[in-house]
Amino acid sequence: MIMVVAASRASMGGYISSQSIKKINKWASHEICKVPATIAYVFCAFFGFQVLFGIIKVKKLDERERLVTRTT
């Protein structure tokens, strides 16, 4: 149970980070600074992949917990 909570917290942190960077990136891409906008897109993609892998990890941990406790 603790591992599932920790993994879901990490996923939420990654999601919040990616959305914050996405907002900064929208502002930066409208201005002249294209290089920082590109860097922000890279970080946004990185945190997005972390969220995706975190969701997969939570599902696997939840499955394992169901098998151990034999609940549905």
Contacts in CASP RR format, 6 or more apart in sequence:
PFRMAT RR
TARGET T0000
AUTHOR 0000-0000-0000
METHOD contacts of the structure
MODEL  1
MIMVVAASRASMGGYISSQSIKKINKWASHEICKVPATIAYVFCAFFGFQ
VLFGIIKVKKLDERERLVTRTT
1 65 0 8 1.000
3 61 0 8 1.000
4 58 0 8 1.000
4 61 0 8 1.000
4 62 0 8 1.000
4 65 0 8 1.000
7 54 0 8 1.000
7 57 0 8 1.000
7 58 0 8 1.000
7 61 0 8 1.000
8 54 0 8 1.000
8 58 0 8 1.000
10 50 0 8 1.000
10 54 0 8 1.000
11 50 0 8 1.000
11 51 0 8 1.000
11 54 0 8 1.000
11 55 0 8 1.000
11 57 0 8 1.000
11 58 0 8 1.000
14 47 0 8 1.000
14 48 0 8 1.000
14 50 0 8 1.000
14 51 0 8 1.000
15 47 0 8 1.000
15 48 0 8 1.000
15 51 0 8 1.000
17 43 0 8 1.000
17 47 0 8 1.000
18 43 0 8 1.000
18 44 0 8 1.000
18 47 0 8 1.000
18 48 0 8 1.000
18 51 0 8 1.000
21 40 0 8 1.000
21 43 0 8 1.000
21 44 0 8 1.000
21 47 0 8 1.000
22 40 0 8 1.000
22 44 0 8 1.000
24 40 0 8 1.000
25 37 0 8 1.000
25 40 0 8 1.000
25 41 0 8 1.000
25 44 0 8 1.000
28 34 0 8 1.000
28 36 0 8 1.000
28 37 0 8 1.000
28 40 0 8 1.000
29 37 0 8 1.000
66 72 0 8 1.000
END
